[in-house]
């Protein structure tokens, strides 16, 4: 299913212009994050994530990474070797709550360009 769905083309007319916004997708092999600039001419993430609501804010960070998924999977599975059948089943069949984690980056992720 993953292979066949990955063949569906989106943004067929996309042209990489100099006024575009570069985003990154990063994985540790288990979890995946989408990394975007904190502030651009189109979006300022501080409009959504108020500094008073965050446990950590530093204006020197240029990128913000968002990861979302099953809460148990995030908290209990840092490596594939630590995956439990019960955690996988709960994640697959939506039997548990979800979580979002946010990480900050000073610069673009290494190897991203």
Residue pairs with C-beta under 8 A, 6 or more apart in sequence:
21 36
21 37
21 40
21 42
21 43
22 37
22 108
22 113
23 34
23 35
23 36
23 37
24 34
24 35
24 36
24 63
24 108
24 109
24 112
25 32
25 33
25 34
25 35
26 32
26 33
26 35
26 65
26 109
26 112
27 33
29 79
29 80
30 77
30 78
30 79
30 80
31 67
31 69
31 74
32 67
33 65
33 66
33 67
33 103
34 65
34 66
34 67
35 63
35 64
35 65
35 66
35 105
35 108
35 109
35 112
36 43
36 45
36 63
36 64
36 65
36 66
37 62
37 63
37 64
38 44
38 45
38 46
38 61
38 62
38 63
38 64
38 104
39 45
39 46
45 64
49 64
49 102
51 57
54 102
56 104
58 104
60 106
61 104
61 105
61 106
62 105
62 106
62 107
62 108
63 104
63 105
63 106
63 107
63 108
63 109
64 102
64 103
64 104
64 105
65 102
65 103
65 104
65 105
66 100
66 101
66 102
67 74
67 100
67 101
67 102
67 103
68 98
68 99
68 100
68 101
69 91
69 98
69 99
70 87
70 90
70 91
70 96
70 97
70 98
70 99
71 96
71 97
71 98
71 99
72 87
72 90
72 91
72 96
73 87
73 88
73 90
73 91
74 99
74 101
75 99
76 82
76 84
76 87
77 83
77 84
77 87
89 95
90 96
